[in-house]
Amino acid sequence: MKKIVLAAGLVALFSMTAFAEDAPGLKADKAPPPPHKMDDGYRGMEDARTMTIKQAKALHDGASVSLRGNLVEKESGDLYLFRDKTDQVQVYIPAAIFDGKSVSPDELVGISGSLDKKQQPVRIRVTHFQKQ
């Protein structure tokens, strides 16, 4: 009887890791939606300060920005390509910002951070990430 309980306990212990997510960040298994479909499926609060990438690029270095769009691809390390219906931009998102969340290119996300025009091409340093 003790062997059966011990075996069942071990099976339960080792099967828990099968349900855990692989790694937080971008899952590149799905294609992003086309730019003209970017607003479809948004379910969340409207933020008056949310802007487009085109508007954000016109701001000064260090400006605070809040964007909504899709993470299209992982370029390297913590650098990703972010796209909305107007343009695309490189974003720097440290792994800690993802907070264990995984996102695919077809999911709408919201990001907030600061504009870094010293980098070429222009880059956004993300401080807040929200899966819509």
C-alpha positions in Angstrom: 0.0 0.0 0.0 2.8 2.4 0.9 4.5 1.7 -2.5 1.3 2.6 -4.4 0.9 5.9 -2.5 4.6 6.7 -3.0 4.3 5.9 -6.7 1.2 8.0 -7.1 2.9 10.9 -5.2 5.9 10.8 -7.5 3.8 10.7 -10.7 1.8 13.7 -9.4 5.0 15.6 -8.6 6.7 15.0 -11.9 3.5 15.6 -14.0 3.2 19.2 -12.6 6.0 20.4 -14.8 4.2 19.2 -17.9 1.5 21.9 -17.3 4.0 24.8 -16.8 4.6 27.2 -19.7 7.9 26.8 -21.5 9.2 30.3 -21.2 7.7 33.8 -21.0 7.9 36.1 -24.0 7.0 36.0 -27.6 5.8 32.7 -29.1 6.4 32.9 -32.8 4.0 30.1 -33.8 1.3 32.3 -35.3 1.3 35.1 -37.9 0.4 38.6 -36.9 -2.8 40.1 -38.4 -2.6 42.3 -41.4 -2.3 46.1 -40.6 -5.9 46.9 -41.7 -7.3 44.3 -39.2 -5.3 45.7 -36.2 -8.4 47.0 -34.3 -10.4 43.8 -34.6 -10.9 41.9 -31.4 -9.7 44.6 -28.9 -11.3 43.9 -25.5 -10.3 46.4 -22.9 -10.4 50.0 -21.6 -9.8 52.8 -23.9 -6.9 55.0 -22.8 -6.9 58.6 -24.0 -3.1 58.7 -24.0 -2.6 55.7 -26.3 -1.0 56.8 -29.5 0.2 55.3 -32.8 3.8 54.5 -33.5 3.8 57.2 -36.2 2.8 59.8 -33.5 5.3 58.4 -31.0 8.2 58.7 -33.4 7.5 62.5 -33.8 8.0 63.1 -30.1 11.2 64.1 -28.4 13.8 61.8 -27.0 12.8 60.4 -23.6 9.1 61.0 -24.1 6.6 58.7 -22.4 4.6 56.6 -24.9 1.7 54.2 -24.6 1.1 52.0 -27.6 -1.2 49.1 -28.6 -0.3 46.6 -31.3 1.4 43.3 -31.9 4.8 41.9 -31.1 5.7 40.6 -34.5 9.1 39.0 -34.0 12.0 38.6 -31.6 15.1 40.2 -33.1 17.7 39.3 -30.5 18.0 39.1 -26.7 15.4 41.5 -25.3 14.8 43.3 -28.6 11.5 42.8 -30.4 9.7 44.2 -33.4 6.4 45.9 -32.5 3.8 46.9 -35.1 0.5 48.8 -35.2 -1.6 49.9 -38.1 0.6 52.9 -38.9 4.2 51.7 -38.6 6.7 49.4 -36.8 9.4 50.0 -34.2 12.0 48.1 -32.2 11.1 47.7 -28.5 13.4 46.7 -25.7 11.5 44.5 -23.2 13.5 42.9 -20.4 12.3 39.3 -19.5 11.1 40.6 -16.1 8.6 42.9 -17.7 6.8 39.9 -19.3 6.1 38.6 -15.8 5.8 35.1 -17.0 3.3 35.9 -19.7 3.6 34.4 -23.2 2.2 36.2 -26.2 1.9 35.2 -29.9 2.1 37.6 -32.9 -1.6 37.5 -33.4 -2.5 38.7 -29.9 -3.0 42.4 -29.2 -0.8 43.9 -26.5 -0.4 47.2 -24.8 3.1 48.7 -23.9 4.2 51.8 -22.1 7.7 53.1 -21.9 10.1 55.8 -23.1 11.2 56.8 -26.5 14.9 56.4 -27.2 15.9 58.5 -30.2 19.6 58.2 -29.5 19.5 54.6 -30.8 19.4 54.1 -34.6 16.8 53.0 -35.5 14.5 54.6 -32.9 13.7 52.3 -30.0 11.2 52.2 -27.2 12.3 51.0 -23.7 9.3 49.2 -22.3 8.4 49.6 -18.6 4.9 48.2 -18.6 3.5 45.3 -20.7 -0.2 44.3 -20.8 -1.6 41.4 -22.7 -5.0 42.6 -24.0 
